[in-house]
Amino acid sequence: MKNSTFQKHNSVLLVFFSLVFLFGNSQTPNEDVLFEAYKNYSKLPRETAYGHLNKSTLIKGESLGFSIYLFDKYTKKSSIQTKNVYCTIQNRSGKVLKKQMILAENGVASGIIEIDSLFTSGNYVFKAYTNWMRNFEEQNFYVQHIKVINPDEDSFIEADDDELFDLDAQFLPEGGHLLLNAKNTVGVVIKDDYGFGVPLLKGKVLDSNRNEITNFETNIHGISKFEFTPLARTVYTVTLSDEEQTEITLDIGDSRGVNMTLQDLNDKVALVFRTNANTLPEIANKTFKLTVGDGSQLNASDITFKDNTEIKAFVSHQDFTTGINIITLFDENNTPVLERLYFKHDGINSLVTGVPSVEKLNDSLMISIPSASINSKLFNNLSISVLPSGTKSYNHHHNIFSYTFLQPYVKGRIENARYYYTNVDRKKKAELDNLLMTQGWSSYDWTTIFNNPPTNQYEFEDGISINANLNNTKGDTFLIYPLQNSPTVTATVKNGENSFSARGFLPLENESLKIGMLDKQNRVHKPNLYVQFSPMVIPNLEHNYASLNYKNNSTFRYDASLPLLDESWNKIETLDTVLLSANKEKERIEKIKRLNHGTLTVFNDLQRQTAKDFPTFLSSKGYVITRNLYDPRAITIKNSKRTTLTEGDSRTPIIYLNDQIVYDTSILLDIDMRTLDYVIINQSGLGEGNRGSDGAIKINQLYACNQRQFCF
């Protein structure tokens, strides 16, 4: 920020600011300390996680399905550095009952956890995090409460009682300080026994003589605010309109100090700093520093009260960062005095979709969601939870916007945070600002920033790493066989060493990592190795977190005498029809085998969804795939099995795509794995004549499409 205009007006100093990025441009020793500390604290990149869960309430025996989205905290783009995502479910005492490591591609990972006999009725916590997130105190990981009902234990669960017992009323001065003999803005948060806001509750602020000074009414989340000027030697109380007519005595304000108020004026923001007559002589010529940060960069400007008890600083709306802005006032010793969070909505881009259409296709429904704003050249991902209309089992507090743009920057638990980011209008922007006023200090703790910046103790993980020690093995070249998502790797032991390392393996569940030793004739032998894997266990995440439980608004009843399925299920297709379809598929597969030589792989829906790409699939079948470093689309394919007809070291198989010979192998890079019907691997080349002396690969798709485009 640079001061551009000053105007004195009735003991109020009007200051017009323009934000300027000031890293490295400070001019005083105190500024050097502040900026250097912030620079060191923010230099490591951050990634955040959001989880889309299929339900928030589950019955024992159901499955918790989820998709985890990883983002760069500052750019809000997909974080692609991490491959390993950890997901856990723990009970109320913190014991982990279920844990998984799942693979992230393009910043998205998906998994399923069975709600089995380990779960009793109660509340549980689902977490999703990466190893890199363990380096930071901020809540960059994802955490969410889920509720499990075990009908065998609880056939009847009452809804939570809406009757109010003990109210939790908090009165929070804006910026953190209530100053006597000065105008103050005070945030109001009133919660019930369950931690949920009490809506539409009225309150009156009374002085020592029971005179009403001001009043307020909470919104649907139990939040409000009021302004007043507290006087010395006066006791202020708040009376509430609940049945008990609760009365609360406000804290006594500070006789000396500074307070603040933020006013959003559409095209600019007014930051009002006030002091009182007792304090002004002590601070009149002292320089305060006003900073605005977003966790990545910090902007600052000097503020001096001089002979004014109020300073109003105007900052252009364009100068704030999209998303959260952390506004902090420091004294001359770099001690943070006040802090306030402000959110800028402008610049958040969301995907606009049209009205979905539903079409019945045999026994399935095809749902089409139109959107003209999708860029098909970029990676896109859509996760959907399909539940009955009117369901009570989907009651999440957050959506992807609130958890990405808001939650990582606050310390408190936010009720129904998605409300503030759904159909945003002026009213919701004002309500979000009231919420932020009551959040207090941000998750960026200044004590930690100055004294304990994070280090990269925990690295980004890109799969499984191995370290193999040789036990009486004389060879120095080792072949690590391909996996479905990992190519063949050759490792060489250096002279004088007895071990080798490799990383980046992406094994799926039940896949085995196989290692062979190559002799000088390139024959493969079984080696004697001691292999260690990293990670060996799923790391624990011990960080503190803020997550609000769910309020049970519905009564659950279970009658074991009633059928689990309603009578409409009696009208489903008969078993004979299902068997007939299965028999036809079996006959088709047998016919393909009779007419072809080699090994047949028929793709099912799961294989089509999990297969990475076609070259990787070929690697898993024993072919050696080589890519040109200078031309990523140039690939060579070699048959790892020598045939009696092979001359030289060509070993390049003939490839058919939908019965047409493929001359340009780059086409294989464009095959959409979702279109595959079956692949025949004929490594011997039997039946192909001379041109098939190095083997043959036959690829057949469910339907043909332009190989340079996506197929749907």
N, C-alpha and C positions, 0 to 999 in steps of 0.2 A: 504494500500500500504506500502510496506517496501522497502527502498533503498537497492539495492544489488550491484550496480557497478557505479562508477563515472569516467568520462573521460574528461579531459580538452582539448579543441581543438579550437584554434583561437577565443577566447572570447565566445565560445559556450560550455555550460556545457551539456553533454549528460548523462541522468539519466535513468536507466532501473528499472522499477517498477514491483512489483508483488502485486496484490490487495489482501488484507487480511481484513476480516470482523472485525471491531474494536469496536463495541458496548461494552461499559464497560471496554475497555482496554486502555483508554486514560491515559496520564501520566502528563498532565499539567492542571492547572485550566481552561484555555481557552478551551482546548479540552473537559474537563468535561462539560462545559456549552454548547458547540456545540452539543455533542453527546446526552446529556440529553434532550436538546430542541428537537432534531430530533426524539429521542425515544418517547417522550411524544406526539409529533405531529402525529406520524405514528402508535401509538399503537392500535388505534381503527381500526377494519377491514373496508375496503371499498368495495362497490359493484358498478359496472357500468352497464349501460343499452345501448342496441342497438336496433333500430327499423327497421324492414323490412316492408316497406309500399308497397302496391300494385301499387301505381301510385304517381307521383309528380304533375301532372296536372289533375284536375277533372272537369267534367261538373256538374252543379247543377242537383241534382236528382240521381247522382251516389253514391256509397258507398266507403268510405275509409276503406279498410281492412288492418290489420297490425298484426304482431307478434313481441313481445318484448322479447328480450333475456337478462337475468341478469347474470352477471359474477362477480366472486371474482376478484377484481382489480389486485391483485398480482399474483395469481396462474393462472388466466385466465380460471378457471373451472367454471361450473355453480354454481350460488349462490342459495342455496335452503333454506336459512333462511327466506326469505321474501315470503309471499303469496299475499300481496296486491300491485298491480301496478296501478298507477294513470296515466291517459291519458287525455290531454286537447288539445283543439284547440282555439287559441286566434287570434284576428285581429291585425292590425298594431298598434292600440292604446293600446294594452295589455288587452282588455276586453275578458274574457273567454266566448266563445259561446257554446262549447260542453265540457263535462267532464264525465269521466267514472272511475269506480274502477273495475279492472278485476283480475281474479284469476290466479296466477302463480303456476305451478306445475313443479318440476324439473328445475326451473329457466326459464320457458317459459310461456308466456301468450299471448293470442290472443283476438282480438276484432274487432268490426265493428262500424264505426260512419257514419251516414247518412248525406250527404251534401244536406241539405234541404233549406227551405225558409229563414233561418237565414243568409244564405251566399249570398253576392253580389260578383260581379267580383272583384278579387284582390288577394293579397298575404296574407297568414295566416301562423301561426307557430304552429306546432304539437310538444307536449312535452310528454315524458314518464319518470316517476320517481317513486321512492319509498320514504316512510317516512324517512328511514334511511339516504338517500342521502342528506336530508336537513341539516344534521350536518356539511357538508363540503363545503368549498369555491370552490374547484376544480369542473370542469364541468364533473361530473360523470354521470349525467343524459343525456337523449337523447333529442335532439332538431333538428327539420328539417322544412324548409320552404315548403309549398305546394301552388299551384296556383289553384284558382277556377274561372271558367268561367260560368257566368249566361247568356245563350243565349237570355233570355227575355230582358236583359239590353244591352248586347253588341253582336250584330250579326256580327261585324267585329272588329278584334283586330290585329293590325299590329305587325310584328316582331320588336324586339328592333333594333334600328339603329346601324350598325357597325361603323358608322363614328365617329372618335375620336374628342372629344371636349377638356375637361380639363384632362390632364394626371396627375395621382398621382404617382410621381416618388420618391421612398425612397431609400436612400443609407445608409446601416446599417453595421457599422464595426463589424467584428466578435468578439464575446465576450462582445461587448457593448461600447468599447472605441477606438477612433481614436487617435493615438499617433504620434506626430510630430517627425521627424528625426529617424523614425524606420519603418521597413517594416510592412505594414498592409494588411489584406484581408478584402475587403468590399463587402457585399452582395447587390444585386440590385433587387428591386421589382418595376415593373411599371404596374399600373392598369388603366383601363378605367373608365368612369363615373359610371358604374354599379358595380365596385369593382372586375372586372375580369382582369386577366393578359393580357398584350398586347404582343402577340408572335412576335418573329423574328424582334424585334426592335433593331437597332444598335446604339451604343453610343461611343463617344470618350471622353477621359479625357484630358483636356488641362491645361497647367500651365498659369501663368500670361502673358507670352510672346506668348501665343497661340500655343505653341509647344505640339504636341500630346505625352502624357506620356504613355498611354495604351488605349485599347479599349475593347468592350464586345458586345455580342449579346444575347438577351433574348431567353429563350426556349419557348415551347408552352404554358407555364403558366406565362410568363412574368417575369421569374426569371433568374438571372445571377450573376456573381461575377467578381472582378478584384483585382489585387494586385498592390500596389504602395507605395512609400516612400514619404509622404508629408513633405515638408520643411517649416521651420518657415518663416514668412513674404512673403508667396506665396499664391496667391488665385487660387484655382482650380475650373474649371467649367466642366460640362458635356454637350455635344451637342448630341441631339437625331436625328434619321433619319426620324421622322414623318414629315407630310406635313408642319407643322409650324416651323420645325427646332428648336424645343424647346431647350432652354439653361438654365441650372440649376447650381447655385453656390453651391459647397459643403460646409458643415459646417467646420469651423476652428477646427483643432485638438487640443488635450491637449498638453501643453508643458511638463508636467510631468505625469507619470503614468506607467501603464503596459497594454499590449495587448496580444492577443493570436491567434493562428491558429491551427486548427485540420487537420491532414493529415491521411487518412485511407490507410494503407500500407498492406492490405489484412490480413496477419497473426498478425499484431499488429497495434496500433494507436499511432501516434506521436502527442503529445501535446506540441506546441511551445509557450513559454512565452517570451516576449521581453520587454525591457525597453530602455531608451535612456541615453545619457551621462549626461544630466541634472539631471536625477532621480537617477542614480545608487549610487552616494555617500550617498543619503538619505536612501536607502533601502538595501544596500549591505549586511548588517548583520542582517536584519530583517527576521523573519521567516514567510513565507506564508503557508497556508494550502490548499492543493488540495484535493477536495472531489469528489467522484462519488457516486451518489445515484439513486435509482429507485422509491422513495416514500415509500419504506418499510425498506430498510437497507442502511447504509451509510459507505463508505470506505474512508480512508483519509491517507495523507502523507505530511510530511513537505517539503517545497521548500525554498531554500535560493540562492539568486543571487550571493552573494560574490562579486567577481570582474568581473563577466560575464554579458554582456548585453542581452544574450539570453540563455534560458534553453530549451532543447528539452527532454521531458519525454516520454519514450517508454513504452506503456502498452500492454501486451499480449491481443489479441482479445478474448481469452478464459476467461479472467478475467472480461469482461463486462457481464452485465445481458442481457438476451434476451429481446428485445424491447427497450424502451427508457432508456437512461442513462443521468442523469443530472450532468454535470461537472461544478463545481463551485470553484473559487479561492477566499480565504478569506485572509484578512490582519491579522496583529498580534492582532487586537482588535475584531476579529470575524465579521468584516464587509465584506459582499460579494462585491468583486471587479469586477469579470468577471463571465460570465456564458455561457455555450454552451450545446446544446442538441446533442446527438449522438444516432443513432439507430442501433441495432444489429439484423440482420435478422435471423442468425443461431439459430435454436431451435424452430422456429415457425412451427408447424405441421398443414398441411392443408389436407383436404380430397381430394383424387384424384378420379375422376369419369371418366368413359368411355363415348363413344358416345351414347347418348340416342336413344332409338328405340320407334317408335309409332305404335300402333296396333289399328285398328278400331274394336270396339265391339258394334254392333248394333248402337245405337245413341250416343255412347260415344267413347272417345279415351283413350287408356291405354298407358301411357308413362312410360317406364322402363329406369332407370338410373343406370347402373352397377357400382359397386365399390367394389374392393377386400379389401379395407383398412377399411371398416366399422367393428367395433367390436360389434357384435350383443348382447353381454353380457352386454353392457353398454347402457345407455339411449342415444338415437339419435333423433334429430328433424330436419325436412326439411320443410321449408316454400317456396312456389313457387308463383310467380306472372305470370299469363298467359295473354299475350297481343298480338295484331297483330304484325307481323313482320314490322319493319320500324316505329314503334310507336314513337311519339314525347312526349308521356305523362309519360315516365319513364326516369328521368334525375337526379338521386340522386348523390350527391357529394361523399358520403361515402359508403363503404361496411363494413361487420362485422369486418374485420381485421383493417382497418384504424380507425374505431370508437372505437375499443377496445384497440388497441396498441398505438394509436397516440393522438387522440383528447383529452382524459382526462388530458394530460400532457402539453398541449400548451394553450396559451391565444388567439391566433389569429384565424381568419377564413381561412380555407384551401380549395382552389378550386380543385375540382376533385380529392379528396384525395384517392379515390379508385384506381386511376391510379398507384400509387406507390406500391400497393400491389396486382397487377394483372400481371401475367407473369413476375415476377421480374427477372431482369438481371442486369448486371454491370452498364449499363447506368441509369436505374431507381434508383439504389442504390445511385449513384452519384447525381442525381437530387433531391432525398429525402434529402440527406445531405445538398445540397444548400438551400433547403426549410427550414430545421431546423436551419441553420446558420442565416436566416433572421427572425426567430421567436422570437429571444431575450430571455428574462427570461421566465422560465417555469411557469406553473400554481401553483407550490409550492412556495408561497411567503415567503421569509425569515423573513420579519417583522412579519408575522403571526406565522411562526414557532417558533420564539423566544418569542413572547409576547402573542399570543392568540391561543393556541392549541385547536382543536375541543373537544367538550364534547358530550356525548350520550344523548343530550336533547330530540332527537326524536328516538324512539325505532324501532327495527325490528317488523314488523306487520305480524302476522300469521293468519289473518282472522278477524272476528268480535268478540269483547269482549262485555260481558254484565255485568251490575251491577244492581241487582234487590233489591228494598227496599220493605219490607212487610208492607202492609196497613191493619191492623186488620185481619191478617191471622195467625191462631194459629199453623199451621203445621210447621215442621222443615225440611221436606224432599221433594224435588221437582224433578220432572221428566222433562227433556228437550228433546222433541221428536226429532227423527233423521231427517236429511236432506239428500238430494241425495249424498252429499260429506262429511257428518258429522254423526257420530254414536250417539246413545242414550247416554245422560249424566245425571247422578244423582248428585244433589247438596244438601248439608246439611248445615243448619244454625247452627252455634255454639251457645252454651249457652251464654246468655247475649247480643247477637247481633240480629239485625233485618234486615240483608241483606246478600246476597250471590253473588259471582262473578264466572264467567266462561269465558273461552276464546277458540279461535281456531275454531269458527264456520265458515263454508264456504257456505253460502247460494247463490244459483243462482238467477238470475233475476226472480221476481214474486214468489219466495219461501217465505213462512211464517215460523217464528220461534215460535213454540208452547210450552207452559210451563204448566204442571199440578202439583197439590199438592197431595202427597201420604199420606193417613192416616195409622193407625197402621195395618189395614187389607189389605194394599197395593191397596186400591181403589183410583182411580184418581178423584180429584175434581178441579173445576176451582178456581184458587187462585186470590187474590186481590193484585196485585203487581204494583209498579212503576218501569219500566225498562228503563235503559239508555244504549245506545249502543256507542261503540267506535270502529272505528271513526264514528262520527256523520255527518261530512261533508268531502268533498274532500279537503285536505289542499292545499294552494297555494304555488307555488314555485317561490320565488321572486329573485332568483339568477341571476346575470349577465351571459350572455351566448354569445358564438361566433358561428354564423351560417350564411353561405353565401346564398343569395337569388338565384333564378334561372334566367338565361338570356333567354328571350323568342326569340328563333331563328326561330319560325314558325308563319305564318299568320293564324289566325282563321277566318273562314267564316261560317255563319249559315244562311240557307235559309228555312224559315218556310214552304214554299210551297212544299219542297221536303219531301218524306216519310222518317221517321226515320229508317225504315228497308228497305234494298234493295230487289229487286224482287225475290231473291233466297229464301226468307222466304215464298213465295207463294207455295213452293214445300214441305213444312213440312207436317207431318202426319195430317190427318183430325181429327176433334174433336171426330167423332164416334169411331175411333180406340183407342183414349185416354180413352174415357168413357168405352169402352169394357174392357180395362185393369183394370180400377178402379173397375168395376163391378165384375171381376174375383177375385180381392183381397178381396172385401167385402164378396163374397160368401165363400171364404176360411176361413175368420175370423169367419163367422157365423157357419161354419161347426165345427171349433175347439171348439166354445162355446157349441154347441149341444152335443159334445162327451165328455165334461169334466165339472167338478164342480169347482167352485171358480171364482176368478177374473183374467181376461186375460190382460196381458200387451204385446202389439205388439210393437217391437222396430222399430223406423224409423232411418234414417241416422244420424240425429242430436243427438238422444238419444244414439246411439252407440258411437259417437265421444266424447260426454260429460260425459258419465257414468264413474265413477272412477274405481270401481271394484265390483265384485258380492256381497261380504259380505256387502258393503256399500249400494248397491241396496236393499238387504234384510232388512237392518236396516230401510230404508225409508218406507218399507212396514209393519213395526211394529214388526219385529222379534228382539229379543235381542241377539246380537252377542258378545261373550266373547272370548278374545284371551289369551293364556297362556303366562305369562311373561317370562318363561324359554324356551318355544318352540314356536317361532313366527308362525309356520305353524299349530299349534294345535288350532283349533277353535271349539266352541260349539254354536249351534243354538237352541234357544228356542222360542216356540210359545207364544207370549204375551197374547193370548186369550185361556182361559181354556175351554176345551170341556167337555161334560157330560161323555165321555168315559175315560177321563184322570185319572189315578191313581198316587198318589204321586205328585212329582214336576218335573217329567222328561220333559214333553212338548217338546220333540225333534221330529220334523216332519220327515217324510220319504221324501227322495229327489231322483228325477229321472233326469238323464242327457241323453237326446236323447233316452228315454224309458228304460234306464238301471239304476238300483238302485245304488246309491252312498253310499258306506260304509265308505270311507275315505273323510271326509269333507275338508281336505286340498286341494283336487282337485279343490274346488271352488275358491281358491286363484289364480289358473292358468287359469281361464276362460278368454279368450280374449273377452271383451265386444263388439268388432266390429263384432263378429261372431253370436251374439244373434239374433234369429228370434222372439221367444216369450217365456214368462214365465207365468205359471198358479199358482196362490197362492190359495190354498184350506185350509184355516185355520181350518175349521170344520172337515176335513178329510172324508167328505161324499163320499161314493162310494169306499173307500180304505180298508174297512174291519177293523179287529182289529189292523193290523200293521199301519193303518193310523189314529189311534185314536187321535194322537197329530197333525194332519194336514199333508198336503202333498204339496210339491213344485215340479213342473215339468218344466224342462229347455229344450228348444229345440233350436238347433243352425242351422244357414243357411247351414253350412257344418261342418263336423267333422274334428278334427285334434288332434294331440298329445297334451294333456293338459299341458305338461311340456315345450312346445315350443310356440313361437309366430305363429299366423296364418295370412296369407296374402291372 
